[in-house]
Amino acid sequence: MENTGGFLIEDGVLLGYQGAGGDVVIPEGVTELAMGAFFQYDDITSVRIPSSVRLIGCGVFEGCCSLSQVFFEHTQGWRATVTDLDPFGDEDYSVSLQIDSEALSDPGRAAELFSYRLRNATLSRE
């Protein structure tokens, strides 16, 4: 596992972050943000996601209370998949929806999506 600038990366997957916070720029070449990679990292105010990222794990920014902007270098072709477990154990289900590229083009709206609507979703890009 490689630790570069506070990013814990293995085989292109960003597994965690231990940097100073503030404005975070994910290194080019990272292809995936693992589930909860930035979990409860309060010092992050913005994140730049390079075009090399094609998969964003569930809850990647969960608990990042100071996160107000998420910048996407590539805003088109993203889908969100939400999987829910049936509380009665009968059947799990999954819903997949296209994400509006305009929403991802606005860093403030993108941060809101991660904080609320997409907080339990996995995002993937075609």
N, CA, C and O atoms as a MOPAC input file, in Angstrom:
PM7 MOZYME 1SCF
protein

 N      0.84900 1    -1.17400 1     0.00000 1
 C      0.00000 1     0.00000 1     0.00000 1
 C      0.89500 1     1.23900 1     0.00000 1
 O      1.90300 1     1.30600 1     0.70400 1
 N      0.49800 1     2.20200 1    -0.80300 1
 C      1.25300 1     3.43200 1    -0.98200 1
 C      0.59900 1     4.56300 1    -0.16900 1
 O     -0.62300 1     4.71400 1    -0.18300 1
 N      1.40600 1     5.34300 1     0.52700 1
 C      0.91700 1     6.51100 1     1.25800 1
 C      1.57500 1     7.74000 1     0.65000 1
 O      2.73800 1     8.03600 1     0.92500 1
 N      0.82100 1     8.45300 1    -0.17900 1
 C      1.32300 1     9.63500 1    -0.86400 1
 C      0.46400 1    10.82800 1    -0.49400 1
 O     -0.73100 1    10.85500 1    -0.79000 1
 N      1.06400 1    11.81100 1     0.15000 1
 C      0.32700 1    13.02500 1     0.50200 1
 C     -0.87600 1    12.77200 1     1.39400 1
 O     -1.85600 1    13.51500 1     1.35100 1
 N     -0.80000 1    11.72300 1     2.20000 1
 C     -1.90800 1    11.40000 1     3.09900 1
 C     -2.93500 1    10.45900 1     2.49800 1
 O     -3.85100 1    10.02000 1     3.19400 1
 N     -2.79800 1    10.13700 1     1.20100 1
 C     -3.72600 1     9.22100 1     0.54100 1
 C     -3.20200 1     7.79200 1     0.66400 1
 O     -2.04700 1     7.51900 1     0.33800 1
 N     -4.03900 1     6.90000 1     1.12700 1
 C     -3.69100 1     5.47400 1     1.20200 1
 C     -4.26900 1     4.81200 1    -0.03900 1
 O     -5.48300 1     4.65800 1    -0.16600 1
 N     -3.37300 1     4.41700 1    -0.96500 1
 C     -3.79400 1     3.91700 1    -2.27000 1
 C     -3.17600 1     2.54500 1    -2.51700 1
 O     -1.98700 1     2.32700 1    -2.28300 1
 N     -4.01000 1     1.63300 1    -2.99400 1
 C     -3.53100 1     0.31000 1    -3.37200 1
 C     -4.17400 1    -0.08900 1    -4.69700 1
 O     -5.40000 1    -0.13500 1    -4.80400 1
 N     -3.35800 1    -0.37600 1    -5.70000 1
 C     -3.84300 1    -0.78600 1    -7.02800 1
 C     -4.88500 1     0.17700 1    -7.58900 1
 O     -5.88000 1    -0.25900 1    -8.16800 1
 N     -4.67000 1     1.47200 1    -7.42500 1
 C     -5.57500 1     2.48500 1    -7.97200 1
 C     -6.79000 1     2.78900 1    -7.12000 1
 O     -7.59600 1     3.65000 1    -7.47100 1
 N     -6.93100 1     2.08500 1    -5.99200 1
 C     -8.08200 1     2.27900 1    -5.10700 1
 C     -7.66900 1     3.13700 1    -3.92000 1
 O     -6.76000 1     2.77800 1    -3.17200 1
 N     -8.33800 1     4.26700 1    -3.75000 1
 C     -8.08400 1     5.12400 1    -2.59900 1
 C     -8.83700 1     4.51600 1    -1.41900 1
 O    -10.06700 1     4.54000 1    -1.37800 1
 N     -8.09000 1     3.97300 1    -0.46300 1
 C     -8.67500 1     3.26700 1     0.67800 1
 C     -8.94800 1     4.18000 1     1.85700 1
 O     -9.84400 1     3.91500 1     2.65800 1
 N     -8.17500 1     5.26100 1     1.97000 1
 C     -8.33500 1     6.16600 1     3.10300 1
 C     -7.53300 1     7.42800 1     2.90300 1
 O     -6.75000 1     7.55200 1     1.96100 1
 N     -7.74400 1     8.36100 1     3.80900 1
 C     -7.06200 1     9.65100 1     3.73600 1
 C     -6.63400 1    10.05800 1     5.14100 1
 O     -7.41600 1     9.97800 1     6.08800 1
 N     -5.37700 1    10.49800 1     5.26500 1
 C     -4.83400 1    10.93400 1     6.55300 1
 C     -4.11900 1    12.26700 1     6.42700 1
 O     -3.22700 1    12.57600 1     7.21600 1
 N     -4.51000 1    13.06100 1     5.43100 1
 C     -3.85300 1    14.34200 1     5.17400 1
 C     -4.38800 1    15.45800 1     6.05900 1
 O     -5.12600 1    15.22700 1     7.01700 1
 N     -3.99100 1    16.67000 1     5.70800 1
 C     -4.31300 1    17.85000 1     6.50900 1
 C     -5.75600 1    18.31800 1     6.36600 1
 O     -6.23900 1    19.07300 1     7.20900 1
 N     -6.45000 1    17.89100 1     5.32600 1
 C     -7.82100 1    18.35300 1     5.10700 1
 C     -7.83600 1    19.57800 1     4.22400 1
 O     -6.98400 1    19.72500 1     3.34900 1
 N     -8.80400 1    20.46700 1     4.44600 1
 C     -8.94100 1    21.64600 1     3.60700 1
 C     -9.41700 1    21.26100 1     2.22200 1
 O    -10.36400 1    20.48900 1     2.07300 1
 N     -8.75400 1    21.80600 1     1.19800 1
 C     -9.07800 1    21.49900 1    -0.19000 1
 C     -8.27700 1    20.27900 1    -0.62700 1
 O     -7.05900 1    20.35800 1    -0.78700 1
 N     -8.94800 1    19.16600 1    -0.81700 1
 C     -8.30800 1    17.89500 1    -1.12300 1
 C     -8.38800 1    17.62300 1    -2.62900 1
 O     -9.46200 1    17.69600 1    -3.22500 1
 N     -7.25200 1    17.31300 1    -3.22700 1
 C     -7.19200 1    16.96500 1    -4.64800 1
 C     -6.75900 1    15.50400 1    -4.75100 1
 O     -5.61700 1    15.15800 1    -4.44900 1
 N     -7.68000 1    14.66600 1    -5.17600 1
 C     -7.38100 1    13.24400 1    -5.32200 1
 C     -6.42200 1    13.07800 1    -6.50100 1
 O     -6.64800 1    13.65600 1    -7.56400 1
 N     -5.36400 1    12.30300 1    -6.32500 1
 C     -4.36600 1    12.15100 1    -7.38900 1
 C     -4.93600 1    11.51700 1    -8.66000 1
 O     -5.75200 1    10.59700 1    -8.59800 1
 N     -4.49500 1    12.02100 1    -9.80500 1
 C     -4.83800 1    11.42100 1   -11.09900 1
 C     -4.31200 1     9.98500 1   -11.09500 1
 O     -3.23900 1     9.71300 1   -10.55600 1
 N     -5.05300 1     9.09400 1   -11.68300 1
 C     -4.66300 1     7.68400 1   -11.70800 1
 C     -5.46100 1     6.84800 1   -10.72800 1
 O     -5.55100 1     5.63000 1   -10.88600 1
 N     -6.04900 1     7.48700 1    -9.70600 1
 C     -6.94500 1     6.77000 1    -8.79100 1
 C     -8.19500 1     6.42400 1    -9.58700 1
 O     -8.78500 1     7.29800 1   -10.22300 1
 N     -8.60600 1     5.15600 1    -9.55900 1
 C     -9.76700 1     4.72200 1   -10.33100 1
 C    -11.00600 1     4.48400 1    -9.47400 1
 O    -12.12600 1     4.42700 1    -9.98000 1
 N    -10.78400 1     4.34500 1    -8.16700 1
 C    -11.90400 1     4.03500 1    -7.27700 1
 C    -11.69300 1     4.69300 1    -5.92000 1
 O    -10.57600 1     4.74200 1    -5.40400 1
 N    -12.78500 1     5.19700 1    -5.35200 1
 C    -12.78500 1     5.68600 1    -3.97000 1
 C    -13.52100 1     4.62200 1    -3.16000 1
 O    -14.72000 1     4.41800 1    -3.35000 1
 N    -12.82300 1     3.95500 1    -2.27100 1
 C    -13.41000 1     2.85700 1    -1.50400 1
 C    -14.50100 1     3.35700 1    -0.55700 1
 O    -14.51300 1     4.52100 1    -0.15800 1
 N    -15.39100 1     2.47300 1    -0.21800 1
 C    -16.46800 1     2.77300 1     0.71000 1
 C    -15.89900 1     3.41900 1     1.98000 1
 O    -15.00400 1     2.86500 1     2.61800 1
 N    -16.42700 1     4.59700 1     2.33900 1
 C    -16.02100 1     5.27900 1     3.56000 1
 C    -14.59700 1     5.80800 1     3.57400 1
 O    -14.04100 1     6.02200 1     4.65100 1
 N    -13.99300 1     6.02500 1     2.42100 1
 C    -12.58100 1     6.44300 1     2.35500 1
 C    -12.29300 1     7.73900 1     3.11900 1
 O    -11.19100 1     7.92400 1     3.63500 1
 N    -13.27200 1     8.62300 1     3.19100 1
 C    -13.09900 1     9.89400 1     3.90800 1
 C    -14.02300 1     9.96300 1     5.13000 1
 O    -14.30000 1    11.05400 1     5.62900 1
 N    -14.49100 1     8.83200 1     5.60600 1
 C    -15.49300 1     8.75300 1     6.67400 1
 C    -15.15000 1     9.64500 1     7.86600 1
 O    -14.07900 1     9.52800 1     8.46200 1
 N    -16.07400 1    10.52800 1     8.19600 1
 C    -16.01500 1    11.44500 1     9.34400 1
 C    -14.73600 1    12.28300 1     9.40000 1
 O    -14.21600 1    12.55600 1    10.48300 1
 N    -14.23900 1    12.68500 1     8.25100 1
 C    -13.05700 1    13.54600 1     8.20000 1
 C    -13.54700 1    14.99300 1     8.15800 1
 O    -13.75600 1    15.54900 1     7.08000 1
 N    -13.72700 1    15.59600 1     9.32300 1
 C    -14.33700 1    16.91800 1     9.45700 1
 C    -13.52000 1    18.05900 1     8.86100 1
 O    -14.07500 1    19.12100 1     8.57800 1
 N    -12.21600 1    17.86800 1     8.66400 1
 C    -11.36400 1    18.95900 1     8.19800 1
 C    -11.38800 1    19.16800 1     6.68900 1
 O    -10.74700 1    20.09600 1     6.19500 1
 N    -12.10000 1    18.33900 1     5.94800 1
 C    -12.17200 1    18.47600 1     4.49600 1
 C    -13.24800 1    19.49700 1     4.14100 1
 O    -14.39400 1    19.37800 1     4.57500 1
 N    -12.87200 1    20.50600 1     3.34400 1
 C    -13.84300 1    21.51900 1     2.90600 1
 C    -14.24200 1    21.33600 1     1.44900 1
 O    -15.36900 1    21.66100 1     1.07600 1
 N    -13.33400 1    20.82100 1     0.61500 1
 C    -13.66600 1    20.54000 1    -0.78300 1
 C    -12.83000 1    19.36300 1    -1.27100 1
 O    -11.76200 1    19.06700 1    -0.73700 1
 N    -13.35100 1    18.70000 1    -2.30800 1
 C    -12.66500 1    17.55200 1    -2.89800 1
 C    -12.73000 1    17.68300 1    -4.41500 1
 O    -13.77900 1    18.00300 1    -4.97400 1
 N    -11.60000 1    17.43400 1    -5.07600 1
 C    -11.54000 1    17.37400 1    -6.54400 1
 C    -11.38100 1    15.92200 1    -6.94500 1
 O    -10.45000 1    15.24400 1    -6.51300 1
 N    -12.30600 1    15.44800 1    -7.78400 1
 C    -12.30500 1    14.06100 1    -8.23100 1
 C    -11.82900 1    14.04000 1    -9.68200 1
 O    -12.49000 1    14.59600 1   -10.55900 1
 N    -10.67500 1    13.39600 1    -9.94300 1
 C    -10.12800 1    13.38800 1   -11.30300 1
 C    -10.95100 1    12.51500 1   -12.25100 1
 O    -11.75300 1    11.68800 1   -11.81600 1
 N    -10.74100 1    12.71000 1   -13.53200 1
 C    -11.47700 1    11.94700 1   -14.54400 1
 C    -11.12500 1    10.46100 1   -14.53200 1
 O    -11.86100 1     9.65400 1   -15.10000 1
 N    -10.02000 1    10.08800 1   -13.90000 1
 C     -9.64000 1     8.67100 1   -13.83400 1
 C    -10.56000 1     7.86200 1   -12.91400 1
 O    -10.61600 1     6.63800 1   -13.03100 1
 N    -11.28400 1     8.52600 1   -12.00000 1
 C    -12.17600 1     7.82500 1   -11.06100 1
 C    -13.42200 1     7.35100 1   -11.79200 1
 O    -14.10200 1     8.13000 1   -12.45900 1
 N    -13.71200 1     6.05100 1   -11.65600 1
 C    -14.87200 1     5.46400 1   -12.32300 1
 C    -15.85100 1     4.82000 1   -11.33200 1
 O    -16.95300 1     4.42400 1   -11.71100 1
 N    -15.44100 1     4.71900 1   -10.06000 1
 C    -16.30400 1     4.10300 1    -9.06500 1
 C    -16.11600 1     4.82300 1    -7.73000 1
 O    -14.99100 1     5.05600 1    -7.28900 1
 N    -17.23300 1     5.16900 1    -7.09800 1
 C    -17.20800 1     5.84300 1    -5.79600 1
 C    -18.05700 1     5.01000 1    -4.84800 1
 O    -19.25800 1     4.83600 1    -5.05600 1
 N    -17.41900 1     4.50100 1    -3.81200 1
 C    -18.08900 1     3.61000 1    -2.87700 1
 C    -19.12000 1     4.29100 1    -1.99800 1
 O    -19.10300 1     5.50900 1    -1.81600 1
 N    -19.98400 1     3.51100 1    -1.47800 1
 C    -21.05600 1     3.95500 1    -0.59000 1
 C    -20.48300 1     4.67900 1     0.62800 1
 O    -19.50500 1     4.22100 1     1.22000 1
 N    -21.08100 1     5.79100 1     0.99700 1
 C    -20.69500 1     6.51200 1     2.20400 1
 C    -19.30500 1     7.10600 1     2.18300 1
 O    -18.71700 1     7.33100 1     3.24000 1
 N    -18.76300 1     7.36600 1     0.99700 1
 C    -17.37600 1     7.82300 1     0.88900 1
 C    -17.13800 1     9.12600 1     1.65100 1
 O    -16.04700 1     9.32900 1     2.18300 1
 N    -18.13000 1    10.01100 1     1.71600 1
 C    -17.98100 1    11.28400 1     2.42900 1
 C    -18.89400 1    11.36400 1     3.65900 1
 O    -19.17400 1    12.45500 1     4.15600 1
 N    -19.34700 1    10.23300 1     4.13600 1
 C    -20.24800 1    10.21100 1     5.29800 1
 C    -19.58500 1    10.86800 1     6.51300 1
 O    -18.45600 1    10.53300 1     6.87200 1
 N    -20.29000 1    11.79000 1     7.12700 1
 C    -19.80000 1    12.45700 1     8.33000 1
 C    -18.78000 1    13.54900 1     8.07800 1
 O    -18.17800 1    14.05100 1     9.02700 1
 N    -18.56600 1    13.93200 1     6.82600 1
 C    -17.64500 1    15.04100 1     6.50300 1
 C    -18.43500 1    16.34200 1     6.59300 1
 O    -18.85000 1    16.89700 1     5.57600 1
 N    -18.63800 1    16.82200 1     7.81400 1
 C    -19.53800 1    17.94500 1     8.08200 1
 C    -19.11100 1    19.26500 1     7.44500 1
 O    -19.96000 1    20.11200 1     7.16800 1
 N    -17.82000 1    19.45700 1     7.20700 1
 C    -17.34000 1    20.71500 1     6.63600 1
 C    -17.26400 1    20.68200 1     5.11100 1
 O    -16.93900 1    21.69500 1     4.49100 1
 N    -17.55400 1    19.54500 1     4.50300 1
 C    -17.47700 1    19.41500 1     3.04700 1
 C    -18.57600 1    20.24800 1     2.39100 1
 O    -19.76300 1    19.97800 1     2.57700 1
 N    -18.17600 1    21.26100 1     1.62300 1
 C    -19.16500 1    22.12800 1     0.98600 1
 C    -19.08300 1    22.11600 1    -0.53500 1
 O    -19.98800 1    22.61500 1    -1.20400 1
 N    -17.99800 1    21.54700 1    -1.10000 1
 C    -17.86900 1    21.51500 1    -2.55300 1
 C    -17.18500 1    20.22400 1    -2.99500 1
 O    -16.18500 1    19.79900 1    -2.41700 1
 N    -17.75200 1    19.61100 1    -4.04100 1
 C    -17.14300 1    18.44600 1    -4.67400 1
 C    -17.03400 1    18.77200 1    -6.15500 1
 O    -18.04100 1    18.99300 1    -6.82800 1
 N    -15.80100 1    18.80100 1    -6.65800 1
 C    -15.53500 1    19.13300 1    -8.05800 1
 C    -15.27400 1    17.84700 1    -8.83300 1
 O    -14.38700 1    17.07400 1    -8.47100 1
 N    -16.03900 1    17.61400 1    -9.89300 1
 C    -15.85000 1    16.46900 1   -10.78100 1
 C    -15.18000 1    16.94400 1   -12.05600 1
 O    -15.66600 1    17.88200 1   -12.68900 1
 N    -14.06600 1    16.31600 1   -12.45200 1
 C    -13.45700 1    16.62700 1   -13.74300 1
 C    -14.26600 1    16.01900 1   -14.88200 1
 O    -14.23400 1    16.52500 1   -16.00400 1
 N    -14.98800 1    14.94500 1   -14.60500 1
 C    -15.82700 1    14.30100 1   -15.61200 1
 C    -17.21500 1    14.13900 1   -15.00400 1
 O    -17.39200 1    13.37100 1   -14.05900 1
 N    -18.21000 1    14.86500 1   -15.54400 1
 C    -19.53300 1    14.89300 1   -14.91800 1
 C    -20.57900 1    14.04500 1   -15.62200 1
 O    -21.69100 1    13.90300 1   -15.11200 1
 N    -20.25900 1    13.47800 1   -16.77600 1
 C    -21.27000 1    12.74600 1   -17.54100 1
 C    -21.11800 1    11.24100 1   -17.37600 1
 O    -20.02400 1    10.72100 1   -17.15600 1
 N    -22.25900 1    10.55800 1   -17.49100 1
 C    -22.25400 1     9.09200 1   -17.49000 1
 C    -22.26400 1     8.44800 1   -16.11800 1
 O    -22.03900 1     7.24200 1   -16.01800 1
 N    -22.51400 1     9.19700 1   -15.05800 1
 C    -22.53500 1     8.63000 1   -13.70400 1
 C    -23.89600 1     8.02900 1   -13.39400 1
 O    -24.93100 1     8.58000 1   -13.77000 1
 N    -23.88600 1     6.90100 1   -12.70700 1
 C    -25.10300 1     6.25100 1   -12.21700 1
 C    -24.95700 1     6.01800 1   -10.71900 1
 O    -23.86500 1     5.74700 1   -10.22000 1
 N    -26.06000 1     6.12700 1   -10.02500 1
 C    -26.08600 1     5.83500 1    -8.59000 1
 C    -26.86600 1     4.54400 1    -8.39400 1
 O    -27.93900 1     4.36700 1    -8.97100 1
 N    -26.32900 1     3.64500 1    -7.58400 1
 C    -27.02000 1     2.40300 1    -7.27400 1
 C    -27.20900 1     2.32000 1    -5.76600 1
 O    -26.25100 1     2.36900 1    -4.99400 1
 N    -28.45500 1     2.19500 1    -5.37500 1
 C    -28.79800 1     2.08500 1    -3.96100 1
 C    -29.34800 1     0.67900 1    -3.73300 1
 O    -30.27900 1     0.25100 1    -4.41600 1
 N    -28.77700 1    -0.02400 1    -2.78200 1
 C    -29.25700 1    -1.36100 1    -2.43800 1
 C    -29.81300 1    -1.30300 1    -1.02500 1
 O    -29.15000 1    -0.84200 1    -0.09600 1
 N    -31.03000 1    -1.77500 1    -0.88500 1
 C    -31.66600 1    -1.81500 1     0.43000 1
 C    -31.88200 1    -3.25800 1     0.83800 1
 O    -32.15700 1    -4.12200 1     0.00600 1
 N    -31.75400 1    -3.50100 1     2.12600 1
 C    -32.01800 1    -4.83400 1     2.66100 1
 C    -33.45000 1    -4.87000 1     3.16700 1
 O    -33.90700 1    -3.95600 1     3.85300 1
 N    -34.12700 1    -5.90600 1     2.82900 1
 C    -35.49700 1    -6.09700 1     3.28500 1
 C    -35.46000 1    -6.43400 1     4.77600 1
 O    -34.83000 1    -7.41700 1     5.16500 1
 N    -36.12800 1    -5.63000 1     5.62200 1
 C    -36.07300 1    -5.88600 1     7.06800 1
 C    -36.66200 1    -7.23100 1     7.47800 1
 O    -36.38000 1    -7.71900 1     8.57200 1
 N    -37.48200 1    -7.83800 1     6.61100 1
 C    -38.09700 1    -9.11900 1     6.93000 1
 C    -37.32800 1   -10.28400 1     6.33200 1
 O    -37.72200 1   -11.43900 1     6.48900 1
 N    -36.22100 1    -9.98200 1     5.64000 1
 C    -35.37200 1   -11.02100 1     5.08900 1
 C    -35.91400 1   -11.70700 1     3.85500 1
 O    -35.37200 1   -12.72200 1     3.41900 1
 N    -36.99300 1   -11.15700 1     3.28100 1
 C    -37.58100 1   -11.79500 1     2.10300 1
 C    -36.75600 1   -11.55400 1     0.84600 1
 O    -36.40000 1   -12.49400 1     0.13400 1
 N    -36.45700 1   -10.27900 1     0.57900 1
 C    -35.77500 1    -9.98000 1    -0.67000 1
 C    -35.07400 1    -8.62200 1    -0.57500 1
 O    -35.67400 1    -7.63100 1    -0.15800 1
 N    -33.81900 1    -8.59000 1    -0.96000 1
 C    -33.10300 1    -7.32700 1    -1.06400 1
 C    -33.40000 1    -6.75300 1    -2.43900 1
 O    -33.71200 1    -7.49300 1    -3.37200 1
 N    -33.30500 1    -5.43800 1    -2.56500 1
 C    -33.54200 1    -4.85900 1    -3.87800 1
 C    -32.54200 1    -3.73700 1    -4.13800 1
 O    -31.96500 1    -3.15400 1    -3.22000 1
 N    -32.36600 1    -3.46700 1    -5.40000 1
 C    -31.40000 1    -2.49000 1    -5.82900 1
 C    -32.05700 1    -1.56400 1    -6.85600 1
 O    -32.79500 1    -2.01600 1    -7.73100 1
 N    -31.78000 1    -0.26900 1    -6.73700 1
 C    -32.31200 1     0.72300 1    -7.66400 1
 C    -31.12800 1     1.47000 1    -8.26000 1
 O    -30.23300 1     1.91200 1    -7.54100 1
 N    -31.13300 1     1.60500 1    -9.57600 1
 C    -30.05900 1     2.31700 1   -10.26100 1
 C    -30.65400 1     3.49000 1   -11.02200 1
 O    -31.67300 1     3.33700 1   -11.69600 1
 N    -30.03300 1     4.65600 1   -10.92300 1
 C    -30.53900 1     5.83000 1   -11.62300 1
 C    -29.39900 1     6.67600 1   -12.18000 1
 O    -28.30800 1     6.74200 1   -11.61200 1
 N    -29.68300 1     7.30900 1   -13.28900 1
 C    -28.72100 1     8.20800 1   -13.92700 1
 C    -28.64200 1     9.49200 1   -13.09900 1
 O    -29.66000 1     9.99100 1   -12.61900 1
 N    -27.42500 1    10.02300 1   -12.93300 1
 C    -27.25500 1    11.27300 1   -12.19700 1
 C    -27.12400 1    12.41200 1   -13.20400 1
 O    -26.35600 1    12.32300 1   -14.16200 1
 N    -27.87100 1    13.46200 1   -12.97900 1
 C    -27.85800 1    14.63400 1   -13.84000 1
 C    -26.46600 1    15.26500 1   -13.84900 1
 O    -25.95300 1    15.64800 1   -12.79700 1
 N    -25.85700 1    15.37300 1   -15.02400 1
 C    -24.50300 1    15.93300 1   -15.10900 1
 C    -24.46800 1    17.39600 1   -14.68200 1
 O    -23.43000 1    17.88700 1   -14.23700 1
 N    -25.60300 1    18.10300 1   -14.81300 1
 C    -25.65200 1    19.49900 1   -14.34600 1
 C    -25.47200 1    19.57800 1   -12.83600 1
 O    -24.81500 1    20.48900 1   -12.33200 1
 N    -26.05100 1    18.63300 1   -12.12100 1
 C    -25.91100 1    18.61700 1   -10.66100 1
 C    -24.45900 1    18.39200 1   -10.26300 1
 O    -23.97400 1    18.99400 1    -9.30500 1
 N    -23.76200 1    17.52200 1   -11.00200 1
 C    -22.36100 1    17.25200 1   -10.68800 1
 C    -21.44800 1    18.38400 1   -11.14900 1
 O    -20.32600 1    18.51200 1   -10.66000 1
 N    -21.91900 1    19.20100 1   -12.08300 1
 C    -21.12400 1    20.33800 1   -12.56500 1
 C    -21.08900 1    21.47700 1   -11.55700 1
 O    -20.20000 1    22.32800 1   -11.61000 1
 N    -22.03900 1    21.49800 1   -10.65200 1
 C    -22.10900 1    22.53500 1    -9.61300 1
 C    -21.52200 1    21.94800 1    -8.33000 1
 O    -22.14400 1    21.08000 1    -7.71900 1
 N    -20.33000 1    22.40500 1    -7.90400 1
 C    -19.65900 1    21.81500 1    -6.73700 1
 C    -20.49200 1    21.83500 1    -5.45700 1
 O    -20.39900 1    20.90800 1    -4.65200 1
 N    -21.29700 1    22.86500 1    -5.25600 1
 C    -22.14200 1    22.93400 1    -4.06900 1
 C    -23.24900 1    21.90100 1    -4.10200 1
 O    -23.51200 1    21.23500 1    -3.10000 1
 N    -23.90700 1    21.76000 1    -5.26200 1
 C    -24.97000 1    20.76500 1    -5.41000 1
 C    -24.41200 1    19.34500 1    -5.30500 1
 O    -25.05000 1    18.46200 1    -4.73100 1
 N    -23.21500 1    19.13000 1    -5.86300 1
 C    -22.59600 1    17.80200 1    -5.78600 1
 C    -22.32400 1    17.42400 1    -4.33200 1
 O    -22.55600 1    16.28300 1    -3.93300 1
 N    -21.83200 1    18.37900 1    -3.54000 1
 C    -21.58100 1    18.11100 1    -2.11600 1
 C    -22.87300 1    17.79000 1    -1.38900 1
 O    -22.89900 1    16.90500 1    -0.53500 1
 N    -23.94700 1    18.50000 1    -1.71800 1
 C    -25.25400 1    18.22500 1    -1.10200 1
 C    -25.73000 1    16.81800 1    -1.45500 1
 O    -26.25800 1    16.10700 1    -0.60000 1
 N    -25.54500 1    16.41800 1    -2.71000 1
 C    -25.94800 1    15.07100 1    -3.11600 1
 C    -25.24700 1    14.00900 1    -2.27400 1
 O    -25.87600 1    13.05100 1    -1.82300 1
 N    -23.94400 1    14.18100 1    -2.06700 1
 C    -23.19500 1    13.20900 1    -1.27100 1
 C    -23.61200 1    13.24700 1     0.19500 1
 O    -23.58600 1    12.22000 1     0.87200 1
 N    -23.99400 1    14.41300 1     0.68700 1
 C    -24.37600 1    14.53400 1     2.09000 1
 C    -25.75300 1    13.95200 1     2.37500 1
 O    -26.00100 1    13.45200 1     3.47200 1
 N    -26.64100 1    14.01400 1     1.40300 1
 C    -28.02000 1    13.61200 1     1.66500 1
 C    -28.50000 1    12.50800 1     0.73000 1
 O    -28.55100 1    11.34300 1     1.12700 1
 N    -28.84900 1    12.85300 1    -0.49200 1
 C    -29.52300 1    11.92300 1    -1.39800 1
 C    -28.68300 1    10.70800 1    -1.77600 1
 O    -29.22200 1     9.60800 1    -1.90200 1
 N    -27.37400 1    10.88300 1    -1.95900 1
 C    -26.54500 1     9.77300 1    -2.42800 1
 C    -25.64000 1     9.20400 1    -1.34000 1
 O    -24.69200 1     8.47600 1    -1.63700 1
 N    -25.92000 1     9.52500 1    -0.11100 1
 C    -25.01100 1     9.10900 1     0.95800 1
 C    -24.92900 1     7.58900 1     1.09900 1
 O    -23.90900 1     7.06500 1     1.54600 1
 N    -25.98800 1     6.87900 1     0.72200 1
 C    -25.97400 1     5.41600 1     0.80500 1
 C    -25.90600 1     4.75100 1    -0.56400 1
 O    -26.31200 1     3.60100 1    -0.73200 1
 N    -25.38500 1     5.49700 1    -1.54200 1
 C    -25.33500 1     4.97400 1    -2.91400 1
 C    -23.88700 1     4.72000 1    -3.33200 1
 O    -22.95600 1     5.34900 1    -2.83000 1
 N    -23.72900 1     3.79900 1    -4.24600 1
 C    -22.45800 1     3.58000 1    -4.92800 1
 C    -22.58500 1     4.24300 1    -6.28700 1
 O    -23.58300 1     4.04500 1    -6.98100 1
 N    -21.59000 1     5.02700 1    -6.67700 1
 C    -21.62000 1     5.69600 1    -7.96700 1
 C    -20.66000 1     5.03300 1    -8.92700 1
 O    -19.55000 1     4.66000 1    -8.54400 1
 N    -21.07300 1     4.88400 1   -10.15600 1
 C    -20.19300 1     4.31600 1   -11.17400 1
 C    -20.35800 1     5.11600 1   -12.46400 1
 O    -21.41200 1     5.69300 1   -12.73700 1
 N    -19.28100 1     5.13000 1   -13.24600 1
 C    -19.28500 1     5.87300 1   -14.50900 1
 C    -19.02000 1     4.89400 1   -15.63500 1
 O    -18.16200 1     4.01700 1   -15.53200 1
 N    -19.77100 1     5.06000 1   -16.70900 1
 C    -19.65400 1     4.19500 1   -17.89000 1
 C    -18.29700 1     4.32500 1   -18.52400 1
 O    -18.02000 1     3.67000 1   -19.52900 1

